[in-house]
Amino acid sequence: MVLPSQPTTTASHPQTATSQTTSRRLDYDIVIGGGSIVGLTVACGLKNLGWKIAIIEPKPQSATAANGQAYAITLLSGKIWQSLGVWQEILPRINTFREIRLSDGDYPRFVSFYPEDIGMEAGDRLGYVAEHRVLIEALQNSLNQADNVTWLCPAAVEQATYHSDRVEVAVAAEGSRYTINARLLVAADGSQSPLRRAANIPTHGWKYWQSCVVATIKPEFPNPHIAYERFRRNGPFAILPVARDRCRIVWTAPHQEAQRIASLNDEQFLAEIALQFGNHMGRLQVEGKRMLFPVQLMHSDRYAGHRLALVGNAAHACHPVGGQGLNLGIRDAAALAQVLQTAAQNGEDIGDISVLQRYERWRKQENWLILGMTDLLNRVFSNQWLPLVATRRLVLEAMRQLQPLKSLSLRMMTGLSGRPPLSVRELLHF
């Protein structure tokens, strides 16, 4: 359900509201600030528990879906969406891969990971590559069928005031203002999270010396079931199979070099790809626009406050190596839903800090481990100090030969190394 509003002003400039602006008071159990993938996954995990849920998103639903991004999706994220009943809509519209191939610069030997390395059957899936639009539309469709879920979009949170028994959320929409009383506010509003900042929750981390160039290419000879990660001296270079005939390039390089790459014409850009990765994919074509964004590591000091929980990029951001970022947010969403459900079953207040700290203890440590590993991988493989080069190549050789090391590495890549939510444990048959 989308609350109606009068188009007399815009959510991005709520201060321009006129005397025609209406004001309403509303009561909900949970307010979710942010209507992108992680926030909607939280809502899907809670919608069948009998709670009234409000989703506040600055963009209309159609604009939220209109994003050219694509993501590597881990096995665990797929199982989480399966448990929420949205996977059957997602899976036919995304690509799967059955091999992950890891290499170091021009070193001729590489490590290939297969499903058998973690006890799965040969030919099973190791992961997925999904376009943003596909994921968002499936989640939106599920929530649009729920009578207890209300959308306020386009709309923006102006202020959140935390009381002992509730959080009061002031919301500005087009021509309307709302004061919402809720038991819990979930911040899913991105790495610059206004909700986190307003709650005075500090963050730690740093901006990398690198930026990321993202593009879609159409190769003459595609490998639709292999995901590649090649570590180069300036940063990792990944090729993700978006479809049978299209690949997603995720190319990390120092800022000036990344800007140069992004500004090349298509012919020059494709020549650079061939130089970095070889010609085994045949002739290449560029599809759509290239994107350029800076890379950072960020971790919130706390994931929980009184009647406030942070999820996804509002709580953390990591280096894109390994494609872990969105997947960490999906695991946050599932963990928070489980903690809240258990608390409600035990008669506890779902907004109480002692309840929300259970979610924080669960997810903060696991996320810290992945943030640290992605940072370490980037720094180690971007360093050309000869002793370090020799050491990391010995590690790659060890990974080729030692099955326990290979299995542990693959379980981390696929999201299976941490604590899975109860809702997906019976779906993990390996």
Residue pairs with C-beta under 8 A, 6 or more apart in sequence:
1 147
1 149
1 150
1 151
2 61
2 150
2 151
2 152
2 153
3 150
3 151
3 152
3 173
3 176
3 178
5 155
5 173
5 174
5 175
5 176
6 20
6 21
6 22
6 174
6 175
6 176
7 174
7 175
8 17
8 18
8 20
8 21
8 174
8 175
9 16
9 17
9 18
9 21
9 172
9 174
9 175
10 16
10 154
10 174
11 58
11 154
11 155
11 156
11 172
11 173
11 174
12 58
12 154
12 156
14 156
14 158
14 172
14 177
17 172
17 175
17 177
20 175
21 175
21 176
21 177
22 175
22 176
22 177
23 176
23 177
23 178
23 179
24 176
24 177
24 178
24 179
25 178
25 179
25 180
25 181
26 54
26 178
26 179
26 180
26 181
27 52
27 180
27 181
27 182
28 51
28 52
28 53
28 54
28 150
28 180
28 181
28 182
29 51
29 52
29 53
29 182
29 183
29 184
29 350
30 46
30 51
30 52
30 53
30 54
30 182
30 183
30 184
30 185
30 186
30 340
30 350
31 53
31 54
31 55
31 56
31 167
31 169
31 180
31 182
31 184
31 185
31 186
32 39
32 42
32 43
32 53
32 54
32 55
32 56
32 186
32 188
33 39
33 56
33 157
33 169
33 185
33 186
33 187
33 188
33 189
33 195
34 55
34 56
34 57
34 187
34 188
34 189
34 190
34 312
34 314
35 55
35 56
35 57
35 59
35 61
35 64
35 151
35 153
35 188
36 57
36 64
36 136
36 188
36 190
36 312
37 132
37 135
37 136
37 139
37 312
37 326
37 329
37 330
38 188
38 311
38 312
38 313
38 326
38 329
38 330
38 332
38 333
39 55
39 57
39 186
39 188
39 189
39 311
39 312
39 333
40 55
40 136
40 139
40 140
40 143
41 80
41 81
41 84
41 139
41 329
41 330
41 333
41 334
42 186
42 188
42 311
42 333
42 336
42 337
43 53
43 55
43 139
43 143
43 149
44 84
44 85
44 86
44 139
44 142
44 143
45 84
45 333
45 334
45 336
45 337
45 338
45 423
46 53
46 337
46 340
46 341
47 53
47 142
47 143
47 146
47 148
47 149
49 340
49 341
49 344
50 148
51 148
52 148
52 150
53 146
53 148
53 149
53 150
54 149
54 150
54 151
54 152
54 180
54 182
55 143
55 149
55 150
55 151
55 152
55 153
56 152
56 153
56 155
56 156
56 157
56 169
56 171
57 64
57 151
57 152
57 153
57 154
57 155
58 153
58 154
58 155
58 156
59 153
59 154
60 153
60 154
61 140
61 151
61 153
64 136
64 140
64 153
65 132
65 133
65 136
65 137
65 140
66 133
67 132
67 133
67 136
68 132
68 288
68 289
68 291
69 131
69 132
69 214
69 291
70 129
70 130
70 131
70 132
70 216
70 240
70 242
70 248
71 129
71 130
71 132
71 135
71 323
71 326
71 327
72 127
72 128
72 129
72 227
72 240
72 322
72 323
72 327
73 94
73 127
73 128
73 129
73 130
73 326
73 327
74 127
74 324
74 327
74 413
74 414
74 415
74 416
75 125
75 126
75 127
75 414
75 415
75 416
76 327
76 330
76 331
76 414
76 415
76 416
76 420
76 424
77 326
77 327
77 330
77 331
77 415
78 87
78 91
78 125
78 128
79 420
79 424
79 427
79 428
80 330
80 331
80 333
80 334
80 421
80 423
80 424
81 87
81 90
81 138
81 330
82 88
82 424
82 427
83 334
83 421
83 423
83 424
83 427
84 142
84 423
85 142
86 138
86 139
86 141
86 142
89 137
89 138
89 141
89 142
90 130
90 134
90 135
90 138
91 128
93 130
93 131
93 134
94 128
94 129
94 130
94 131
94 134
95 128
95 129
95 130
95 224
95 241
95 242
95 243
95 244
96 125
96 127
96 128
96 129
96 225
97 125
97 126
97 127
97 128
97 129
97 224
97 225
97 226
97 227
97 240
97 241
98 114
98 115
98 123
98 124
98 125
98 126
98 225
98 226
99 112
99 113
99 114
99 126
99 225
99 226
99 227
100 112
100 113
100 126
100 127
100 226
100 227
100 229
100 410
100 413
101 110
101 111
101 112
101 113
101 226
101 227
101 228
101 229
102 110
102 111
102 112
102 113
102 229
102 230
102 231
102 396
103 109
103 110
103 111
103 228
103 229
103 230
103 231
104 110
104 230
104 231
104 381
104 392
104 393
104 396
105 230
105 231
105 232
105 233
107 393
107 396
109 396
109 397
109 400
110 396
111 396
111 399
111 400
111 406
113 126
113 406
113 409
113 410
113 413
114 122
114 126
115 121
115 122
115 123
115 124
115 125
115 126
116 122
117 403
117 406
117 407
117 410
118 407
118 410
118 411
118 414
118 416
118 430
119 430
120 430
126 227
126 410
126 414
127 227
127 413
127 414
129 227
129 240
129 241
129 242
129 248
131 242
143 149
143 151
144 151
152 171
152 173
152 178
153 173
154 173
154 174
155 171
155 172
155 173
155 174
155 178
156 171
156 172
156 173
157 169
157 170
157 171
157 189
157 194
157 195
158 170
158 171
158 172
159 169
159 170
159 198
160 167
160 168
160 169
160 170
160 185
160 195
160 198
160 199
160 308
161 167
161 168
161 169
161 170
162 168
162 305
162 306
162 307
162 308
163 307
166 181
166 182
166 183
166 307
166 351
167 181
167 182
167 183
167 184
167 185
167 307
167 308
167 351
168 179
168 180
168 181
169 178
169 179
169 180
169 181
169 182
169 185
170 177
170 178
170 179
170 180
171 177
171 178
171 179
171 180
182 307
182 351
183 307
183 349
183 350
183 351
184 307
184 308
184 309
184 340
184 350
184 351
184 356
185 195
185 307
185 308
185 309
186 308
186 309
186 311
186 336
187 193
187 195
187 196
187 199
187 308
187 309
187 310
187 311
187 314
188 311
188 312
188 314
188 329
189 195
189 196
189 314
190 312
190 313
190 314
191 296
191 298
191 313
191 314
191 317
193 310
193 313
193 314
195 308
195 310
195 314
196 203
196 300
196 310
196 314
196 315
199 305
199 308
201 300
201 301
201 302
201 305
201 310
202 300
202 301
203 298
203 299
203 300
203 301
204 298
204 299
204 301
205 296
205 297
205 298
205 299
205 317
206 296
206 297
207 294
207 295
207 296
208 294
208 295
208 296
208 297
208 319
208 378
209 254
209 255
210 234
210 235
210 252
210 253
210 254
210 255
210 258
210 294
210 295
210 378
211 252
211 253
211 254
211 255
211 258
211 259
211 292
211 293
211 294
211 295
212 250
212 251
212 252
212 258
212 292
212 293
212 294
212 295
212 320
213 249
213 250
213 251
213 252
213 253
213 258
213 261
213 262
213 290
213 291
213 292
214 248
214 249
214 250
214 251
214 290
214 291
214 292
214 293
215 248
215 249
215 251
215 269
215 286
215 288
215 290
215 291
216 242
216 246
216 247
216 248
216 249
216 286
216 287
216 288
217 246
217 247
217 249
217 270
217 273
217 284
217 285
217 286
217 287
218 245
218 246
218 247
218 284
218 285
218 286
218 287
219 245
219 247
219 281
219 282
219 283
219 284
220 281
220 282
220 283
220 284
221 280
221 281
221 282
222 241
222 244
222 245
222 246
222 247
222 281
223 241
223 281
224 241
224 243
224 244
224 245
225 241
226 241
227 238
227 239
227 240
227 241
228 238
228 239
228 240
228 277
229 236
229 237
229 238
229 321
229 322
230 236
230 237
230 238
230 276
230 277
231 237
231 377
231 381
231 382
232 276
232 381
232 382
233 382
233 384
234 252
234 253
234 254
234 257
234 382
235 251
235 252
235 253
235 254
235 378
235 382
236 250
236 252
236 320
236 321
236 377
236 378
236 381
237 249
237 250
237 251
237 252
237 276
237 277
238 248
238 249
238 250
238 251
238 320
238 321
238 323
239 247
239 248
239 249
239 250
239 277
240 247
240 248
240 250
240 323
241 247
241 248
242 248
246 287
247 281
249 273
250 320
250 323
251 258
251 261
251 276
252 258
252 295
252 319
252 320
252 321
252 378
253 261
255 294
258 292
259 292
261 269
261 272
262 290
262 292
264 272
266 285
266 286
269 286
269 290
270 284
270 285
270 286
273 284
274 284
295 319
295 320
296 317
297 317
297 318
297 319
297 371
297 374
297 375
298 316
298 317
299 315
299 316
299 367
299 368
299 371
300 310
300 314
300 315
300 316
302 310
302 360
303 309
303 310
303 311
303 315
303 332
303 356
303 359
303 360
303 363
303 364
304 310
304 353
304 356
304 357
304 359
304 360
305 353
305 356
306 351
306 352
306 353
307 351
308 356
309 336
309 356
309 359
311 329
311 332
311 333
311 336
312 326
312 328
312 329
312 332
312 333
313 325
313 329
315 332
315 363
315 364
315 367
316 328
316 367
316 371
317 325
318 324
318 325
318 328
318 370
318 371
318 374
318 375
319 374
319 375
319 377
319 378
320 374
321 374
321 377
321 378
322 373
322 374
322 377
322 413
324 370
324 374
327 415
328 366
328 367
328 370
331 363
331 366
331 415
331 418
331 421
332 359
332 363
332 367
334 421
334 423
334 424
335 359
335 362
335 363
335 421
336 359
336 363
337 421
337 423
338 421
338 422
338 423
339 355
339 356
339 358
339 359
339 362
340 350
340 355
340 359
343 349
343 350
343 352
343 355
343 358
344 350
348 354
348 355
349 355
362 419
366 418
366 419
369 418
370 412
373 412
380 388
380 392
381 392
383 389
398 405
399 405
399 406
399 409
400 406
408 417
411 417
416 428
420 428
